[in-house]
Amino acid sequence: MGLCAHLVHFDGYSGQDDWITIVRPATAADLPQWAQLRIALWDWDTVGDHAEEAERLYCAGHPGRIAFVALDDAGGVTGFAETGRVVYFRRAL
């Protein structure tokens, strides 16, 4: 099942445990597993490049950017979502 098919657990939720996917903000401790997942999508860089980029963009407090990780029952990273604010400027003609 994909992440969208699961319930998302936040502190205080008391649903059925077998349907819960814990989603939380990513931290630097997640970088090794997170980078492995990133390379599955973007395989032209190394795992080290992905870890460095994720740390620079999402763990270093870059304004307007946040990443989340989905965890399995053992606390392993099984998915991620990265987002950022994109600003477009229209050029006056």
Backbone bond lengths (Angstrom), bond angles and torsions (degrees), N, CA, C in turn:
res aa  C-N    CA-C-N  psi(-1)  N-CA   C-N-CA  omega(-1)  CA-C   N-CA-C  phi
1 M - - - 1.450 - - 1.512 110.24 -
2 G 1.295 116.13 140.86 1.447 120.02 176.21 1.520 111.49 -78.54
3 L 1.297 114.86 168.19 1.454 120.81 -178.31 1.517 111.79 -56.85
4 C 1.318 118.32 -36.96 1.466 121.17 -176.85 1.522 112.39 -67.72
5 A 1.311 118.39 -20.19 1.454 121.22 -178.45 1.525 112.22 -84.86
6 H 1.300 118.07 -6.36 1.450 122.17 -177.58 1.523 110.64 -101.54
7 L 1.304 115.08 156.92 1.454 119.62 169.46 1.516 107.72 -76.27
8 V 1.291 117.03 149.83 1.454 121.23 178.59 1.514 108.13 -102.21
9 H 1.306 117.22 131.95 1.461 122.74 -177.81 1.520 110.92 -98.85
10 F 1.291 115.57 125.88 1.451 121.95 169.41 1.520 106.50 -121.69
11 D 1.307 118.57 156.65 1.460 121.68 -178.58 1.521 110.43 -47.71
12 G 1.323 116.29 131.79 1.443 120.75 177.80 1.522 114.26 99.09
13 Y 1.325 118.45 -11.32 1.460 120.72 178.69 1.514 109.28 -75.07
14 S 1.325 117.99 136.62 1.466 120.51 -177.57 1.528 111.16 -126.04
15 G 1.313 117.41 44.92 1.460 122.07 179.42 1.514 111.76 -84.69
16 Q 1.324 115.54 -167.96 1.456 120.76 179.43 1.519 109.77 -73.36
17 D 1.329 116.54 126.17 1.461 121.29 -175.91 1.522 113.95 -63.02
18 D 1.341 117.88 -29.22 1.461 118.60 -176.88 1.527 112.62 -75.34
19 W 1.337 119.18 -5.68 1.452 122.37 177.69 1.515 112.62 -114.00
20 I 1.303 117.11 12.98 1.465 119.96 -173.71 1.525 110.85 -99.19
21 T 1.306 115.90 130.39 1.452 122.34 168.08 1.524 105.49 -115.67
22 I 1.297 116.05 123.26 1.462 119.60 179.74 1.522 107.93 -84.12
23 V 1.313 115.45 126.38 1.455 122.41 177.42 1.515 106.97 -121.23
24 R 1.332 116.19 128.66 1.461 120.86 179.86 1.511 109.77 -145.22
25 P 1.333 117.05 163.85 1.468 118.95 175.70 1.525 110.71 -59.06
26 A 1.308 116.57 139.98 1.461 121.87 179.20 1.519 110.28 -71.36
27 T 1.330 115.14 150.06 1.463 121.97 176.07 1.527 109.31 -128.21
28 A 1.303 116.17 170.93 1.467 120.93 178.51 1.528 111.32 -60.44
29 A 1.315 117.74 -28.97 1.470 121.04 179.02 1.533 111.82 -65.26
30 D 1.324 117.52 -22.09 1.463 122.00 179.84 1.524 113.20 -83.80
31 L 1.320 117.55 -10.38 1.466 121.14 -171.10 1.530 115.54 -53.60
32 P 1.341 120.64 -43.87 1.472 118.18 -178.28 1.535 113.06 -59.32
33 Q 1.334 117.53 -47.81 1.463 120.45 -179.48 1.529 111.11 -73.90
34 W 1.293 116.81 -38.34 1.467 122.67 178.79 1.527 109.82 -59.89
35 A 1.335 116.63 -45.15 1.474 121.01 179.68 1.526 111.22 -63.11
36 Q 1.327 117.25 -36.43 1.474 120.24 176.88 1.522 110.93 -62.50
37 L 1.317 117.49 -38.39 1.462 120.61 178.01 1.527 111.17 -70.74
38 R 1.324 117.00 -37.49 1.463 120.64 179.14 1.529 110.69 -63.11
39 I 1.328 116.61 -39.31 1.470 119.15 -177.36 1.534 111.11 -68.38
40 A 1.326 116.94 -24.52 1.468 119.40 175.72 1.534 110.93 -66.19
41 L 1.332 116.98 -27.50 1.465 120.99 178.16 1.520 112.83 -91.78
42 W 1.328 116.04 -40.85 1.464 121.80 -174.77 1.530 107.29 -125.04
43 D 1.332 116.41 85.81 1.467 121.32 -170.43 1.531 114.89 -86.79
44 W 1.306 118.71 5.94 1.467 119.98 -179.04 1.516 112.69 -83.78
45 D 1.331 118.96 -9.19 1.467 122.22 175.28 1.519 109.24 -111.51
46 T 1.317 116.33 170.83 1.458 120.71 178.31 1.532 109.43 -88.19
47 V 1.324 115.46 165.09 1.461 120.48 176.41 1.528 109.46 -58.90
48 G 1.332 116.40 -40.08 1.463 120.48 178.31 1.520 112.43 -62.33
49 D 1.329 116.66 -40.41 1.472 120.42 176.53 1.525 110.98 -61.76
50 H 1.325 115.65 -42.79 1.465 119.41 179.89 1.522 111.45 -65.63
51 A 1.307 117.43 -41.78 1.470 120.79 178.72 1.524 110.06 -62.66
52 E 1.316 116.57 -43.29 1.471 121.11 179.44 1.530 110.93 -63.63
53 E 1.326 116.91 -44.63 1.456 120.32 -179.55 1.528 111.52 -65.39
54 A 1.328 117.07 -44.42 1.461 120.54 179.62 1.526 110.69 -62.76
55 E 1.314 116.44 -41.37 1.463 119.46 178.41 1.528 110.82 -63.64
56 R 1.315 116.67 -44.41 1.466 121.62 -178.56 1.530 111.67 -65.34
57 L 1.325 116.91 -43.04 1.459 120.46 -175.06 1.519 114.62 -84.61
58 Y 1.339 117.20 -32.81 1.458 119.02 -170.77 1.524 114.92 -119.25
59 C 1.313 119.40 -25.42 1.464 120.52 -177.04 1.525 112.53 -99.48
60 A 1.298 117.24 -16.15 1.464 120.65 -175.75 1.534 112.11 -92.43
61 G 1.320 117.08 13.87 1.458 119.82 178.10 1.515 114.27 74.89
62 H 1.319 117.48 29.42 1.457 121.73 177.95 1.526 108.25 -60.49
63 P 1.312 118.22 124.45 1.467 119.82 -176.73 1.526 112.91 -62.42
64 G 1.321 115.53 137.41 1.455 120.78 176.77 1.514 115.14 81.11
65 R 1.328 118.72 6.14 1.466 121.00 -179.31 1.525 109.79 -125.60
66 I 1.325 115.37 141.14 1.461 121.07 175.31 1.524 108.43 -149.25
67 A 1.306 115.56 149.74 1.464 121.13 176.40 1.517 108.38 -130.36
68 F 1.314 114.77 148.54 1.458 122.19 177.52 1.517 108.21 -123.84
69 V 1.333 116.14 151.42 1.455 121.20 174.16 1.521 108.88 -123.79
70 A 1.329 115.47 147.09 1.458 123.01 173.43 1.515 106.63 -101.75
71 L 1.321 116.70 138.65 1.460 121.85 -175.56 1.521 111.75 -117.11
72 D 1.334 115.64 147.23 1.464 119.95 172.88 1.528 108.92 -86.53
73 D 1.326 116.32 -176.59 1.468 120.58 -177.44 1.519 113.25 -61.99
74 A 1.328 116.81 -26.44 1.463 121.00 -179.16 1.528 112.46 -90.51
75 G 1.324 116.72 -0.35 1.462 120.37 -179.76 1.510 114.10 90.21
76 G 1.332 117.59 5.81 1.466 120.97 177.50 1.519 111.39 -77.46
77 V 1.305 116.26 148.39 1.465 121.66 179.96 1.527 108.68 -77.91
78 T 1.337 115.64 121.96 1.462 120.78 -178.85 1.521 113.08 -115.39
79 G 1.315 117.16 -6.95 1.456 121.02 179.41 1.515 109.64 -168.59
80 F 1.325 115.91 166.22 1.457 119.84 179.34 1.514 109.83 -153.11
81 A 1.314 114.46 159.10 1.465 121.97 173.46 1.519 106.64 -140.21
82 E 1.305 116.41 129.72 1.464 122.20 178.86 1.522 107.91 -117.40
83 T 1.278 116.53 136.93 1.454 119.83 -179.66 1.517 110.53 -143.68
84 G 1.277 114.83 155.38 1.451 120.49 178.06 1.517 110.62 -156.32
85 R 1.262 115.30 159.37 1.462 120.39 178.06 1.520 108.31 -81.61
86 V 1.305 115.66 129.83 1.463 121.06 177.78 1.520 107.34 -113.03
87 V 1.299 115.32 127.18 1.457 120.32 -179.04 1.525 108.53 -111.21
88 Y 1.305 115.91 127.12 1.455 121.44 177.39 1.520 108.41 -110.53
89 F 1.281 115.91 137.68 1.460 121.67 178.25 1.524 108.02 -114.25
90 R 1.297 115.59 132.11 1.461 119.60 173.33 1.519 107.82 -91.31
91 R 1.263 114.28 130.74 1.467 119.74 179.41 1.522 109.51 -84.17
92 A 1.281 115.22 127.90 1.474 119.07 177.81 1.529 109.02 -70.24
93 L 1.299 115.72 136.06 1.469 119.87 -179.58 1.513 110.49 -97.86
